[in-house]
Structures are given as structure tokens and as C-alpha cells.
Amino acid sequence: MWAMRRMAGDGEGRRRALTSYVGRAEDEDEVRRLLDVGRLVTLTGTGGVGKTRLAAQVASSLTRDFPGGVAVAGLGELRDERLVARAVADSLGLHDTAGRTDLEAVVSYLRPRRSLLLLDNCEHLPVGSADLVAALLRDCRDLVVLATSRCSLGLDGEHILAIQPLSVPPEEVGTPQEALTFDAVRLFAERAMSVLPSFEVTEDNAASVVRLCRRLDGLPLAIELAAARVRVLSPSQIADLVDQGSGVLVTGLRLPVERHRTLRATLEWSHSLCTADERAAWACCSVFAGHFDLSAAEAVCGRSGNEVLDAVAGLVDKSVLIRVDGADKVHYRMLRLLREFGGRLLAESGDEPAVAVRHRDHYAELIEQAAGAWFGPGQDEAFERMTAAHADVREALSWSLRTPGVGKAALTMATAMIEYWVARGAAWEVRDWIDRALDVLPPEAPGRARGLAIASLCAALHADLPLAKERLTAAEAVEDDEAAPYIAHARAFVLMLSAEPDSSVHAAAAVRIFRERGDARRQMHPLFIQGVALAYRGELPGARELLGSMRRQCEEAGEDRYRSMALFGIGVAEVCFGGDVDEGERSIRTALEIDLRGSDVLSAAYRVDGLAWVSARRGQWTRAAGLFGTAATLWDRCGAEPDVAVSTAHREFREATRKALGDDKFDAAFSEGRQRSPHEALSGTSARRDDGTEDVLPPLTPRESEIARLVAAGMSNREIAARLVIARRTVETHLQHISNKLDFANRTQLAVWVENRARGGPR
């Protein structure tokens, strides 16, 4: 997903779109009425008519009507039906672990809540969208779905509202003031002012503006494309060009509705105004599923230097590409309709296969670079780059799987960096990519044994031990020395989860071989397994030595995520096996502090559960019960089961706590703990202010909470920087961190979340 970049870089553009929202008052009222009487409302209409913006406007106004929250899941970046449920899970911040499918995780989360789900851009994934919505409405009785699509979903009980273009004036309009009473003219004027601040509708140009808006049938996208040309052309010139091209541009098209032809004509006209290099870049850049930077554009265009830069700049000027400012570099995005148009041009040119290969190779290289930087101080930056590129990593994987003969590339990409997918909460997704790649590869394909071993590891992460053992057996049957440490790693993990002996032996073998190969990153998890396995065998000194070595290696490398794992392992050894409880608590608390700086909810669940064990060891039974409740909320969010993940310690300490308190007191403390944030597990204090609202909005820091509230108040990055007397880039960096933690795609989602927290809604 492009959540991080969209939050940080696209904010001001999105704010302009919200504050300059034109017309649709009657449509808004009708959508709200339909949502009151039905559970599925689908906004239909041609591309560019404004369905998405209308749906977002309505959804943002209904937060108080849906105490379970308003979620926005955009499908525009997806090209794979299998990922529809994953997109919804992402929008809800759900991690996909412990053997549940994405759909099961979403249903489990939404079933007890009265929520609104906005499902945007369904038309290109009709089967996946309809199947998902049908399942959700069947199993989640209080859920309401608002969908946008160019056609209906075809489900029982669906209320369909066809969205019409904006109102246009009659041919003869009197004054500029009269023209501006029509929504199409107002939209043109506002968008024109955004590129030319001195622009206004006057007596001299009103007739031309009206003629243009009528010619474009009031289609918002067509009007915005035309308005972007005001920087270099007058309204009269733009209208003349559209009129001159209209007859030729629609010739031969077999489109059923006049406004479809109008939009196609507008796109053709915009294309005709581009230079040859800009047209080529438009076609090549249509391959991107999400946001992309200049280096990615150069890669898919097969060229570098000023030639591509000038073409991209020209496309930004013509509003074909939208600039997205980030903390360190500028990215670009292309509206889906423009992407589809460019895709048709690319297919017609015959260059589509070559561009797809260059796209795939670029993201394969990006994964390789991120993997190389993961075990070190560049880890957070690597995670951000991967998160920003997630939609296109998915597209590259999907293309490789559906193209004969290139499945090996998909397997290499999917298995290169499991840590990223797990940290993102998408372990199930990468497991699916690996399994699909293995399915298309012949038995003798190089790397198959390694892929099978990593697939076994992924199955074990979901506690699917039968499949993990099956994959492991298949990997061991292939003679491939390159796969030996991966097989040993998977075998060690499977044995540990199965409570069988010798897991430390296999883990030690994996550590030794990875060390011989100079692969520090892949030594870490086997080291953790080896250390914890020794503790279970009663060899506490050996466990301390190994886990301490793991922690020191991470500290020397400037790495945090595996350091958190090492610290948690030390805590488990000390707390659960007769060691120093104070040292165990310090280690687990430090691990939790690391986890709460990022987005790894699953790791945070382990740590909070561990702090509950500490309290139970000390006889602090009420605090222990509360921490078990806080951990339970985290386990629920990532779909994991503590009875599987940390089975023995969790069960023993929880049962001891319940026995000490009795059922009623335990349940009361547990329920109260469920309402707390994991930050309170560190502080032991409430994060609420005297007025009942939260001063800190966990998992955000105090400064991030302050910025989040200002975003919710409608302030731009520039205004926030001025208010807080900090640099605008600092604001953007904080917003990147917020998006990383909450996995939000835009400022509207953040505003909704802050509003929910202010009134005690879902966390």
C-alpha cells in the first residue's frame, strides 16, 4: 500500500479537494437517505463523474452514526481478485496471522461493531468485490457498505444511485454570477484558480467557460483536465480546441453513452497536446499500480536523465500525473482512468511486455536493496520504501505469476525478505504469493527447495503445523545444498512449536551455515529459537549467552526489530524459567518500547502478554489481569491466538491469575484492560485528560497526537508547521510515522480516527 507516502505527501492536495468540493448537496442527501434504509449502497456512473469524492464526502460526515468506525478501502491499486479482502483488512489495521484467512479476520473484527465500510473502485474486480460484500453483509449484521463502481455489484438488497455529471448552464447565460451558480462552472473556476491564482470568470470569458463546460457534459474529470490548461491557454482557446477535435476524436468509437464519448474525447485531446516524449511516458507510466518516483519512471521508460524528467514534468503540468510530496523525494500518481487510457496506448504500441519486464525488474531490485539494508540502521527507511512500493510489488508478483516462464522471479521476490511482510502484518499474503509461485514452477526448478522451506516457515507462523511439515518434507526431498540453512531454520521452528526435542540442534545448524555465508540477518530468528529452546530445557545460562549475543549483534548493527525479539527472548527466559524477574521485566519493557515506535502489532501483543506474566510472578494479580486484557485487544487486532503463539506461559500465568482473583474480579480487570492502550502497559498510568479525552492517542507519541488533532481540524502541513513552530518537513516526517503506525491511506482516515477517539469510539 502507499499509505505512508499518501499520508505525508498528498495531504495538501487532498485538503484542497475537500475544501473545494463542488455541488452534490442533493446527491449527498440521497446517499445518506439510502444508507439509512439499506445496508448496501452502490454509487454508479461513468469514470470521472465524481463517485469517489462524493462517497468520501458522505463517509466523513457520518462518523457519529457509526460508533464502530468508518473504514475506507480503495481497490484502485489492485489488479488481483484475491487481494480484495486483504485491502479491507489493511484498511482496518488487521494483521493476518494464526491460520485465519483475510476474510475471516475482517468478519471477526466487524461482526460486533456497527461500522461503515467504503469500498472504492470495485468495477475492475467485480467477482472479488461482490463475493466479499456478500460475505460481510451476511455475517456482520450491523455493517453498512457504501461502494463505488461503474456498474452495480448485482447483489440482493443493493440500492443503486447513478451519479450524474455536474449541472451546466444553458447556452445563453447572462452574467458571470449566474454562470457560477452552476456546479460545472464553479468547479472549472476553482480548479483554474489553483493553477493560475489570478483567474476568474468575467464578462469577457464567461461565454467560453460555459461553452467548454457544456461541451464536456459537466464531467468533473474532463473539466479538471481542461482547467489545468488555463496556465497556457484562455478558456476560449481551450473550448475551440475541444470543439475542433470532437468530430475526429469520437469517430469509430462504439460507446453507449454520450458522456463516455465526451470523456474519451477529452483524454484524446489531452494526449494530443502532449509531446512525443510525454506520450511515451504516459503509456509507460500506466504500468504503475500505485505511487512512483522519478527513478521508477526512468526504469519503466528504459531511459534516464533529463529526457524522462522533462516528460514527467510536462505530464504534471497537464494534470496527467499528480505530484505527491514526501519527506525526502517527490512521488507521482496517475488517476485510474488516465492509467487505463495509457494502458490501452501501451498495448497498442506493442511495448507492453518489455515495459512490464522493466517494471518487474525495478521492484525486484528494490526488494533486494531493502533486504540488504534491513539488518542495520537503514531498516526503517527500507520499510518505508517497501511500504511505499507495496502496490507495485504486488503488481510485479501478479504479472510474473500470470506470465508463462517467469514464475521463478516471483518466488525470488516473495522469499527475499519475509521480515517486511511480517512487520507489515501481511504474513498470510506473502505465504500465498510463495505458494502460488511454487505451484507454477516445475519440480526441477532451481530454488524450489529454498522456497518450500520458507513456505514451511510461513505456515508455521500461522500455526498450520501439518502444512508446515508437509512443505518441509518436500524441501528435504530435493537435493540442494543452497537450501540447507533454510530447511534447518524451518525444522527448528516447527519442532519448537510442536514441543518436540532437538529444535535447538537444528537452529544451531542454521545459525552456523548462515554465519559461514556472511548472512547476519538470517541468523537472528534461528538464534532466538535456539536460545528459547535452551531455556525450555532448563539451560538458563546457555539461553542468556545466546540471546545476549543476539541482542549485542543487533545493537552493533544499529538494528531494532530483531533486537526487540532478542530482548523478549531474554525476558521469557528470566521470567518463565526461574531467572531474574526484574531483568526480565526490563527486557520486555524495552522490547515493547521498540515495537510501539513502529507498526508491528503482533510483536507488541507478545510483549504486553509478557508483562502480564511479570505481574503474575510478583503476585500483582489485578495488574496482571488488566495486562492480559490489553494484550487480548492486540491479539484480536492481528488475528492471532495466544494459546498458540505463547501457549504454555500464557495459559499457566493466566490460569494462576484467574484462580487468585476469582472469576468476577478477573473479568472486571480484564475488561478494563481491554480499553487501555499498550502505552499504558509501559507507564502504568492513564493517558486520559481531565475532560475525558486522551492527551496522547496511542500508539502515537505526544507530538504525533498533537499533529493528528490538527490534521483532523483541517489544517494543512504548512499551517501545522506554523502553529507548532517547526519545519514543514518535520511535520511530514511525523505524518509518515503516523501512517506507518496506523496504516492509513489519507488524511480523511486520520481525521475519522481522531474523531472516534475523542468520543470514545473504536481504537
C-alpha positions, -999 to 999 in steps of 0.1 A, spaced: 0 0 0 11 35 -4 -2 46 30 29 63 42 35 85 12 -1 93 7 -4 105 43 27 126 43 29 139 8 -6 140 -5 -21 159 24 -24 194 10 -37 182 -23 -63 162 -5 -72 191 17 -78 213 -14 -100 186 -29 -121 186 3 -124 223 8 -132 230 -29 -158 202 -31 -183 214 -56 -220 207 -56 -236 174 -50 -257 186 -20 -288 167 -32 -267 136 -41 -252 137 -6 -287 138 10 -298 109 -12 -268 88 -3 -274 94 34 -311 85 30 -303 53 12 -277 44 39 -305 48 65 -328 24 48 -303 -2 33 -271 -19 41 -255 -17 7 -255 14 -14 -236 15 -47 -228 47 -64 -225 41 -102 -216 62 -131 -190 67 -158 -154 72 -150 -145 107 -139 -180 116 -128 -170 121 -91 -182 89 -74 -151 86 -52 -152 122 -40 -189 120 -33 -186 88 -13 -157 102 7 -176 133 15 -206 114 28 -185 89 47 -165 116 65 -198 132 76 -212 100 92 -186 92 119 -211 98 147 -236 75 131 -212 45 131 -197 41 166 -178 11 152 -159 33 129 -157 43 92 -132 24 71 -121 33 36 -107 5 14 -96 16 -20 -93 -11 -47 -79 11 -74 -43 -1 -69 -53 -38 -71 -53 -59 -101 -58 -93 -84 -92 -105 -72 -76 -125 -44 -64 -93 -27 -98 -76 -22 -102 -90 14 -66 -81 21 -73 -45 11 -102 -43 36 -81 -59 63 -53 -33 56 -79 -5 60 -89 -19 94 -53 -23 105 -56 -61 108 -27 -84 108 -31 -117 90 -18 -144 113 -28 -175 132 -44 -195 105 -73 -172 96 -80 -160 61 -82 -123 54 -120 -126 51 -123 -144 84 -102 -118 101 -123 -90 87 -156 -107 96 -143 -114 131 -134 -77 136 -166 -62 120 -192 -86 134 -196 -70 168 -194 -34 155 -218 -10 138 -194 2 111 -195 18 77 -172 4 50 -164 25 19 -153 2 -8 -140 23 -37 -134 14 -73 -150 -21 -74 -156 -23 -112 -123 -38 -122 -125 -66 -96 -163 -74 -98 -162 -110 -86 -139 -104 -57 -158 -73 -46 -192 -89 -49 -181 -121 -30 -165 -100 -2 -195 -77 2 -220 -106 2 -200 -125 29 -196 -94 50 -233 -84 49 -243 -120 56 -220 -124 87 -218 -88 100 -254 -78 108 -246 -42 118 -223 -34 89 -232 -10 62 -213 -9 29 -210 21 6 -194 11 -27 -184 30 -59 -183 13 -92 -191 19 -129 -217 -9 -126 -237 -24 -98 -224 -53 -77 -255 -73 -86 -264 -83 -50 -297 -87 -33 -308 -57 -13 -284 -34 -32 -295 3 -35 -281 18 -67 -276 55 -71 -265 66 -106 -243 97 -102 -249 123 -129 -224 149 -142 -224 184 -127 -251 208 -137 -242 230 -167 -257 264 -177 -279 268 -208 -262 281 -239 -273 316 -232 -263 327 -198 -264 362 -185 -238 373 -161 -207 356 -147 -225 354 -114 -254 335 -130 -229 311 -146 -212 304 -113 -245 292 -98 -239 260 -119 -216 234 -104 -196 227 -136 -187 263 -140 -178 267 -103 -155 236 -105 -138 249 -136 -132 283 -119 -118 268 -87 -95 244 -105 -83 271 -129 -75 293 -99 -54 266 -84 -31 267 -114 -35 304 -122 -44 324 -90 -54 354 -110 -81 336 -130 -117 345 -126 -149 342 -146 -156 375 -161 -179 392 -186 -152 385 -213 -147 348 -207 -180 336 -192 -195 325 -225 -163 305 -234 -163 288 -199 -200 279 -203 -194 266 -238 -165 244 -226 -184 230 -196 -213 222 -218 -190 206 -244 -176 184 -216 -211 175 -204 -203 186 -168 -179 156 -162 -157 166 -133 -125 148 -145 -128 163 -180 -134 197 -166 -103 194 -143 -82 183 -172 -93 213 -192 -89 237 -163 -52 226 -160 -46 242 -194 -55 277 -182 -19 283 -174 -11 284 -211 -44 288 -229 -75 310 -225 -110 294 -219 -119 304 -254 -88 286 -269 -94 255 -248 -131 254 -259 -120 259 -295 -95 230 -293 -121 207 -278 -146 217 -304 -122 213 -333 -112 178 -322 -146 165 -312 -157 151 -345 -125 133 -353 -118 120 -318 -151 102 -313 -152 87 -348 -154 49 -348 -160 46 -310 -188 23 -300 -196 37 -266 -233 36 -254 -235 69 -236 -226 103 -250 -207 113 -219 -184 82 -223 -175 96 -258 -170 130 -243 -146 117 -217 -127 97 -243 -126 128 -264 -112 148 -236 -85 122 -229 -76 121 -266 -74 158 -266 -51 159 -236 -30 133 -253 -28 153 -285 -14 183 -266 15 162 -252 49 160 -268 61 127 -282 82 120 -251 53 129 -228 30 105 -247 56 77 -244 60 84 -207 22 84 -202 20 50 -218 49 35 -199 39 50 -165 4 35 -168 20 2 -157 23 15 -122 -4 4 -98 5 30 -71 27 59 -65 62 60 -81 93 82 -81 115 95 -109 138 65 -107 109 42 -112 97 62 -142 132 61 -157 132 23 -152 100 16 -170 107 41 -197 140 25 -203 158 59 -203 173 82 -177 183 118 -174 166 150 -184 146 133 -212 124 114 -187 124 143 -161 111 167 -187 84 143 -198 73 137 -162 73 175 -156 52 180 -187 27 154 -175 24 170 -141 18 204 -158 -10 188 -178 -25 171 -147 -19 137 -162 4 130 -132 -3 142 -98 26 153 -77 28 138 -42 54 154 -19 72 132 6 97 139 33 127 131 11 116 129 -25 87 136 -48 64 108 -60 37 108 -87 4 91 -92 -19 87 -121 -57 86 -118 -71 52 -126 -90 65 -157 -58 81 -171 -39 49 -163 -64 28 -182 -62 51 -212 -24 50 -211 -26 12 -207 -45 9 -240 -20 31 -257 8 9 -243 -9 -23 -255 -15 -8 -290 22 2 -292 34 -34 -288 58 -23 -260 36 -37 -231 57 -69 -225 90 -51 -224 77 -23 -201 62 -50 -178 96 -67 -175 113 -35 -167 87 -27 -141 91 -62 -125 129 -59 -126 128 -24 -109 108 -37 -79 128 -69 -77 159 -47 -74 141 -25 -48 133 -56 -27 169 -68 -29 182 -34 -18 157 -33 11 168 -68 22 204 -57 22 196 -27 43 172 -44 67 198 -56 93 212 -22 102 203 15 108 186 17 74 158 -7 85 131 20 90 140 36 56 139 2 39 105 -5 55 92 29 43 104 23 7 88 -11 6 56 2 21 55 30 -5 61 5 -33 37 -22 -20 10 -18 -47 37 -22 -74 54 -51 -56 20 -68 -57 16 -60 -94 51 -73 -103 44 -105 -84 10 -109 -101 24 -103 -136 52 -128 -130 27 -154 -119 4 -150 -148 31 -148 -174 44 -182 -186 81 -189 -178 88 -162 -153 74 -178 -121 109 -181 -107 112 -143 -105 80 -143 -84 94 -169 -60 127 -149 -56 108 -117 -49 84 -132 -24 110 -151 -4 137 -123 -3 125 -105 28 99 -123 49 106 -98 77 89 -69 58 57 -89 52 55 -100 89 62 -64 102 35 -52 78 10 -77 92 8 -95 58 24 -128 66 -6 -146 51 -3 -126 19 34 -135 14 26 -171 22 0 -171 -6 25 -155 -31 51 -181 -23 26 -210 -26 13 -197 -59 49 -193 -72 57 -229 -62 26 -241 -79 37 -227 -113 73 -239 -111 84 -273 -124 97 -298 -98 133 -294 -110 133 -255 -109 164 -240 -91 155 -225 -58 124 -247 -53 138 -264 -21 146 -230 -6 111 -218 -15 95 -248 1 115 -243 33 104 -207 35 68 -217 28 71 -242 57 83 -214 79 53 -192 68 28 -220 75 44 -224 110 40 -187 116 2 -193 112 4 -224 135 -5 -246 105 18 -274 115 5 -301 92 12 -280 61 45 -268 76 57 -304 80 44 -313 45 63 -284 29 94 -293 50 93 -329 39 91 -318 2 120 -294 7 142 -321 23 135 -344 -6 152 -321 -30 190 -323 -31 200 -287 -29 229 -276 -6 219 -239 -10 186 -247 8 203 -264 38 202 -235 63 166 -226 53 155 -262 59 173 -263 93 156 -230 103 122 -242 93 127 -276 110 138 -258 143 107 -236 143 83 -265 136 99 -286 163 97 -257 188 60 -250 181 53 -288 183 70 -290 217 93 -317 202 130 -322 211 161 -311 191 148 -277 179 180 -261 193 202 -285 173 186 -276 140 186 -239 150 223 -241 158 229 -256 124 210 -228 106 230 -202 126 263 -218 117 256 -220 79 242 -185 77 272 -172 96 296 -190 72 277 -174 43 280 -140 59 242 -136 62 238 -118 96 201 -111 91 190 -147 86 209 -158 117 187 -138 140 155 -159 142 173 -192 145 194 -177 173 162 -167 190 148 -202 186 180 -218 199 181 -195 230 145 -200 240 147 -238 233 177 -239 257 157 -221 284 128 -246 280 154 -274 285 165 -257 318 198 -244 304 193 -208 316 230 -198 314 232 -210 278 200 -192 269 213 -160 284 245 -162 265 229 -169 231 201 -143 234 226 -118 248 248 -124 218 218 -118 195 210 -86 213 246 -73 210 248 -81 173 217 -61 167 229 -32 188 263 -32 170 245 -32 136 220 -5 147 191 -28 141 158 -26 162 133 -53 152 154 -83 159 168 -65 189 132 -64 202 129 -101 196 162 -108 214 151 -87 244 117 -105 245 136 -139 244 157 -127 274 125 -117 292 109 -151 286 140 -169 298 142 -149 330 105 -147 339 94 -182 329 124 -203 339 134 -191 373 157 -162 364 158 -126 374 123 -112 372 135 -76 373 159 -82 344 131 -100 325 107 -70 330 133 -45 319 140 -65 288 103 -69 278 95 -33 285 124 -22 263 112 -46 236 77 -31 238 91 5 236 108 -5 203 76 -21 189 54 8 198 76 31 176 66 11 146 36 -8 133 43 -43 145 11 -51 164 18 -88 166 52 -82 184 35 -57 208 9 -84 217 37 -108 227 54 -81 248 23 -70 267 14 -106 274 49 -110 287 44 -80 311 13 -98 324 35 -128 332 58 -105 352 29 -91 372 16 -126 379 51 -138 390 51 -109 415 16 -116 427 2 -84 413 -29 -102 402 -52 -72 393 -25 -56 372 -18 -90 355 -54 -94 346 -56 -59 331 -24 -65 311 -39 -98 298 -69 -77 287 -47 -51 269 -28 -79 252 -61 -96 242 -71 -65 222 -38 -66 203 -41 -104 197 -76 -97 183 -64 -70 160 -38 -92 144 -60 -123 144 -35 -143 165 -42 -168 193 -20 -165 224 -28 -201 232 -8 -210 201 17 -182 200 29 -183 236 9 -213 247 25 -227 279 34 -194 297 2 -177 287 -20 -204 299 -2 -210 332 1 -174 342 -35 -165 331 -50 -195 350 -30 -186 381 -43 -150 379 -79 -161 375 -75 -185 404 -60 -158 426 -87 -132 418 -118 -153 412 -138 -151 380 -157 -118 387 -126 -98 397 -105 -112 369 -132 -105 343 -136 -69 356 -99 -62 355 -95 -79 321 -124 -59 306 -109 -27 319 -75 -36 305 -91 -42 271 -98 -5 269 -63 6 276 -35 12 251 -3 -7 252 15 25 261 -2 24 294 14 -10 299 47 9 300 36 38 321 11 22 343 -10 54 341 -39 65 322 -35 86 290 -67 105 295 -71 142 303 -94 157 329 -120 163 303 -122 126 295 -104 128 261 -70 114 256 -39 136 258 -19 110 240 -36 90 213 -19 56 215 0 43 196 11 79 187 36 99 207 25 132 223 38 152 193 22 129 168 -11 131 187 -9 169 186 -3 168 148 -31 143 143 -56 165 161 -45 195 139 -50 174 107 -84 165 120 -91 202 124 -85 206 87 -51 223 89 -25 218 61 11 208 67 22 244 63 -4 256 88 6 229 113 43 238 110 34 275 116 12 266 146 38 244 163 68 265 152 85 235 135 97 229 100 72 217 74 95 187 67 93 178 104 55 177 101 58 155 70 81 131 89 57 129 118 29 121 94 49 94 78 54 78 112 17 82 120 7 65 87 33 38 94 17 30 128 -19 33 118 -16 21 81 -39 49 69 -41 59 33 -52 96 36 -59 124 59 -96 117 59 -90 83 76 -68 100 102 -94 126 109 -121 100 113 -98 80 137 -92 111 158 -129 119 159 -137 83 170 -111 85 198 -124 119 210 -159 103 216 -146 70 229 -151 51 197 -130 21 184 -93 22 188 
